[in-house]
Amino acid sequence: EPFRTGVLQNSFLLHLSFGLVTFLPSLKPKIVHLVP
């Protein structure tokens, strides 16, 4: 069971990082616009 939860956490982190990489290009202009 601990192995299964570890795999679930790993896949969650993988999806999270993938989402960040996917949404980062669209967020970057806003961040650049906010920071002078």
PDB file of N, CA, C and O in Angstrom, chain B, residues numbered from 101:
ATOM      1  N   GLU B 101       0.819  -1.220   0.000  1.00  0.00           N
ATOM      2  CA  GLU B 101       0.000   0.000   0.000  1.00  0.00           C
ATOM      3  C   GLU B 101       0.856   1.276   0.000  1.00  0.00           C
ATOM      4  O   GLU B 101       0.573   2.194  -0.770  1.00  0.00           O
ATOM      5  N   PRO B 102       1.894   1.356   0.843  1.00  0.00           N
ATOM      6  CA  PRO B 102       2.749   2.566   0.804  1.00  0.00           C
ATOM      7  C   PRO B 102       3.341   2.796  -0.582  1.00  0.00           C
ATOM      8  O   PRO B 102       3.509   3.934  -1.021  1.00  0.00           O
ATOM      9  N   PHE B 103       3.658   1.681  -1.269  1.00  0.00           N
ATOM     10  CA  PHE B 103       4.211   1.805  -2.618  1.00  0.00           C
ATOM     11  C   PHE B 103       3.171   2.419  -3.546  1.00  0.00           C
ATOM     12  O   PHE B 103       3.498   3.241  -4.402  1.00  0.00           O
ATOM     13  N   ARG B 104       1.916   2.013  -3.371  1.00  0.00           N
ATOM     14  CA  ARG B 104       0.842   2.521  -4.229  1.00  0.00           C
ATOM     15  C   ARG B 104       0.634   4.018  -3.995  1.00  0.00           C
ATOM     16  O   ARG B 104       0.472   4.784  -4.946  1.00  0.00           O
ATOM     17  N   THR B 105       0.639   4.431  -2.723  1.00  0.00           N
ATOM     18  CA  THR B 105       0.451   5.853  -2.424  1.00  0.00           C
ATOM     19  C   THR B 105       1.622   6.657  -2.980  1.00  0.00           C
ATOM     20  O   THR B 105       1.437   7.776  -3.460  1.00  0.00           O
ATOM     21  N   GLY B 106       2.834   6.087  -2.916  1.00  0.00           N
ATOM     22  CA  GLY B 106       3.995   6.770  -3.469  1.00  0.00           C
ATOM     23  C   GLY B 106       3.852   6.965  -4.970  1.00  0.00           C
ATOM     24  O   GLY B 106       4.188   8.023  -5.502  1.00  0.00           O
ATOM     25  N   VAL B 107       3.350   5.938  -5.651  1.00  0.00           N
ATOM     26  CA  VAL B 107       3.142   6.034  -7.100  1.00  0.00           C
ATOM     27  C   VAL B 107       2.083   7.089  -7.404  1.00  0.00           C
ATOM     28  O   VAL B 107       2.210   7.853  -8.361  1.00  0.00           O
ATOM     29  N   LEU B 108       1.039   7.124  -6.579  1.00  0.00           N
ATOM     30  CA  LEU B 108      -0.021   8.113  -6.790  1.00  0.00           C
ATOM     31  C   LEU B 108       0.530   9.520  -6.613  1.00  0.00           C
ATOM     32  O   LEU B 108       0.213  10.418  -7.394  1.00  0.00           O
ATOM     33  N   GLN B 109       1.362   9.717  -5.580  1.00  0.00           N
ATOM     34  CA  GLN B 109       1.948  11.034  -5.353  1.00  0.00           C
ATOM     35  C   GLN B 109       2.875  11.413  -6.503  1.00  0.00           C
ATOM     36  O   GLN B 109       2.896  12.564  -6.940  1.00  0.00           O
ATOM     37  N   ASN B 110       3.645  10.429  -6.993  1.00  0.00           N
ATOM     38  CA  ASN B 110       4.556  10.695  -8.102  1.00  0.00           C
ATOM     39  C   ASN B 110       3.786  11.106  -9.352  1.00  0.00           C
ATOM     40  O   ASN B 110       4.168  12.054 -10.037  1.00  0.00           O
ATOM     41  N   SER B 111       2.692  10.386  -9.651  1.00  0.00           N
ATOM     42  CA  SER B 111       1.904  10.710 -10.837  1.00  0.00           C
ATOM     43  C   SER B 111       1.245  12.073 -10.671  1.00  0.00           C
ATOM     44  O   SER B 111       1.105  12.826 -11.636  1.00  0.00           O
ATOM     45  N   PHE B 112       0.839  12.387  -9.435  1.00  0.00           N
ATOM     46  CA  PHE B 112       0.236  13.701  -9.175  1.00  0.00           C
ATOM     47  C   PHE B 112       1.252  14.807  -9.419  1.00  0.00           C
ATOM     48  O   PHE B 112       0.947  15.808 -10.066  1.00  0.00           O
ATOM     49  N   LEU B 113       2.470  14.619  -8.894  1.00  0.00           N
ATOM     50  CA  LEU B 113       3.521  15.607  -9.113  1.00  0.00           C
ATOM     51  C   LEU B 113       3.852  15.715 -10.594  1.00  0.00           C
ATOM     52  O   LEU B 113       4.111  16.804 -11.108  1.00  0.00           O
ATOM     53  N   LEU B 114       3.840  14.569 -11.275  1.00  0.00           N
ATOM     54  CA  LEU B 114       4.137  14.574 -12.707  1.00  0.00           C
ATOM     55  C   LEU B 114       3.084  15.379 -13.459  1.00  0.00           C
ATOM     56  O   LEU B 114       3.414  16.199 -14.316  1.00  0.00           O
ATOM     57  N   HIS B 115       1.807  15.138 -13.134  1.00  0.00           N
ATOM     58  CA  HIS B 115       0.736  15.888 -13.777  1.00  0.00           C
ATOM     59  C   HIS B 115       0.826  17.372 -13.427  1.00  0.00           C
ATOM     60  O   HIS B 115       0.571  18.233 -14.270  1.00  0.00           O
ATOM     61  N   LEU B 116       1.192  17.664 -12.170  1.00  0.00           N
ATOM     62  CA  LEU B 116       1.291  19.055 -11.730  1.00  0.00           C
ATOM     63  C   LEU B 116       2.391  19.779 -12.506  1.00  0.00           C
ATOM     64  O   LEU B 116       2.180  20.884 -13.006  1.00  0.00           O
ATOM     65  N   SER B 117       3.568  19.150 -12.603  1.00  0.00           N
ATOM     66  CA  SER B 117       4.679  19.771 -13.322  1.00  0.00           C
ATOM     67  C   SER B 117       4.341  19.901 -14.806  1.00  0.00           C
ATOM     68  O   SER B 117       4.694  20.893 -15.444  1.00  0.00           O
ATOM     69  N   PHE B 118       3.652  18.888 -15.355  1.00  0.00           N
ATOM     70  CA  PHE B 118       3.259  18.951 -16.757  1.00  0.00           C
ATOM     71  C   PHE B 118       2.284  20.108 -16.982  1.00  0.00           C
ATOM     72  O   PHE B 118       2.376  20.819 -17.983  1.00  0.00           O
ATOM     73  N   GLY B 119       1.348  20.292 -16.042  1.00  0.00           N
ATOM     74  CA  GLY B 119       0.397  21.400 -16.135  1.00  0.00           C
ATOM     75  C   GLY B 119       1.117  22.738 -16.040  1.00  0.00           C
ATOM     76  O   GLY B 119       0.784  23.682 -16.756  1.00  0.00           O
ATOM     77  N   LEU B 120       2.111  22.817 -15.147  1.00  0.00           N
ATOM     78  CA  LEU B 120       2.870  24.057 -15.003  1.00  0.00           C
ATOM     79  C   LEU B 120       3.610  24.375 -16.292  1.00  0.00           C
ATOM     80  O   LEU B 120       3.605  25.515 -16.756  1.00  0.00           O
ATOM     81  N   VAL B 121       4.250  23.354 -16.871  1.00  0.00           N
ATOM     82  CA  VAL B 121       4.990  23.558 -18.123  1.00  0.00           C
ATOM     83  C   VAL B 121       4.033  23.969 -19.236  1.00  0.00           C
ATOM     84  O   VAL B 121       4.393  24.747 -20.120  1.00  0.00           O
ATOM     85  N   THR B 122       2.791  23.431 -19.187  1.00  0.00           N
ATOM     86  CA  THR B 122       1.817  23.744 -20.232  1.00  0.00           C
ATOM     87  C   THR B 122       1.279  25.161 -20.083  1.00  0.00           C
ATOM     88  O   THR B 122       1.083  25.867 -21.073  1.00  0.00           O
ATOM     89  N   PHE B 123       1.040  25.574 -18.832  1.00  0.00           N
ATOM     90  CA  PHE B 123       0.398  26.875 -18.606  1.00  0.00           C
ATOM     91  C   PHE B 123       1.407  28.005 -18.423  1.00  0.00           C
ATOM     92  O   PHE B 123       1.038  29.179 -18.456  1.00  0.00           O
ATOM     93  N   LEU B 124       2.688  27.654 -18.228  1.00  0.00           N
ATOM     94  CA  LEU B 124       3.695  28.680 -17.972  1.00  0.00           C
ATOM     95  C   LEU B 124       3.809  29.686 -19.121  1.00  0.00           C
ATOM     96  O   LEU B 124       3.847  30.888 -18.855  1.00  0.00           O
ATOM     97  N   PRO B 125       3.867  29.253 -20.389  1.00  0.00           N
ATOM     98  CA  PRO B 125       3.973  30.216 -21.492  1.00  0.00           C
ATOM     99  C   PRO B 125       2.835  31.228 -21.504  1.00  0.00           C
ATOM    100  O   PRO B 125       3.050  32.390 -21.847  1.00  0.00           O
ATOM    101  N   SER B 126       1.614  30.803 -21.132  1.00  0.00           N
ATOM    102  CA  SER B 126       0.483  31.730 -21.139  1.00  0.00           C
ATOM    103  C   SER B 126       0.519  32.627 -19.910  1.00  0.00           C
ATOM    104  O   SER B 126      -0.017  33.735 -19.938  1.00  0.00           O
ATOM    105  N   LEU B 127       1.146  32.161 -18.829  1.00  0.00           N
ATOM    106  CA  LEU B 127       1.219  32.968 -17.609  1.00  0.00           C
ATOM    107  C   LEU B 127       2.385  33.947 -17.647  1.00  0.00           C
ATOM    108  O   LEU B 127       2.343  34.987 -16.990  1.00  0.00           O
ATOM    109  N   LYS B 128       3.422  33.623 -18.407  1.00  0.00           N
ATOM    110  CA  LYS B 128       4.641  34.422 -18.407  1.00  0.00           C
ATOM    111  C   LYS B 128       4.385  35.892 -18.769  1.00  0.00           C
ATOM    112  O   LYS B 128       4.867  36.772 -18.056  1.00  0.00           O
ATOM    113  N   PRO B 129       3.652  36.191 -19.839  1.00  0.00           N
ATOM    114  CA  PRO B 129       3.403  37.602 -20.173  1.00  0.00           C
ATOM    115  C   PRO B 129       2.729  38.355 -19.032  1.00  0.00           C
ATOM    116  O   PRO B 129       3.039  39.524 -18.800  1.00  0.00           O
ATOM    117  N   LYS B 130       1.804  37.700 -18.312  1.00  0.00           N
ATOM    118  CA  LYS B 130       1.128  38.357 -17.196  1.00  0.00           C
ATOM    119  C   LYS B 130       2.115  38.662 -16.077  1.00  0.00           C
ATOM    120  O   LYS B 130       2.075  39.739 -15.483  1.00  0.00           O
ATOM    121  N   ILE B 131       3.009  37.701 -15.788  1.00  0.00           N
ATOM    122  CA  ILE B 131       4.008  37.911 -14.742  1.00  0.00           C
ATOM    123  C   ILE B 131       4.947  39.046 -15.146  1.00  0.00           C
ATOM    124  O   ILE B 131       5.275  39.907 -14.329  1.00  0.00           O
ATOM    125  N   VAL B 132       5.372  39.045 -16.396  1.00  0.00           N
ATOM    126  CA  VAL B 132       6.263  40.104 -16.884  1.00  0.00           C
ATOM    127  C   VAL B 132       5.545  41.444 -16.839  1.00  0.00           C
ATOM    128  O   VAL B 132       6.161  42.474 -16.567  1.00  0.00           O
ATOM    129  N   HIS B 133       4.229  41.433 -17.107  1.00  0.00           N
ATOM    130  CA  HIS B 133       3.444  42.663 -17.079  1.00  0.00           C
ATOM    131  C   HIS B 133       3.298  43.174 -15.649  1.00  0.00           C
ATOM    132  O   HIS B 133       3.298  44.382 -15.412  1.00  0.00           O
ATOM    133  N   LEU B 134       3.174  42.244 -14.694  1.00  0.00           N
ATOM    134  CA  LEU B 134       2.999  42.643 -13.295  1.00  0.00           C
ATOM    135  C   LEU B 134       4.298  43.177 -12.710  1.00  0.00           C
ATOM    136  O   LEU B 134       4.293  44.167 -11.978  1.00  0.00           O
ATOM    137  N   VAL B 135       5.419  42.518 -13.035  1.00  0.00           N
ATOM    138  CA  VAL B 135       6.708  42.945 -12.480  1.00  0.00           C
ATOM    139  C   VAL B 135       7.329  43.988 -13.399  1.00  0.00           C
ATOM    140  O   VAL B 135       7.562  43.714 -14.576  1.00  0.00           O
ATOM    141  N   PRO B 136       7.598  45.178 -12.878  1.00  0.00           N
ATOM    142  CA  PRO B 136       8.179  46.248 -13.717  1.00  0.00           C
ATOM    143  C   PRO B 136       9.636  45.962 -14.100  1.00  0.00           C
ATOM    144  O   PRO B 136      10.259  46.762 -14.798  1.00  0.00           O
TER     145      PRO B 136
END
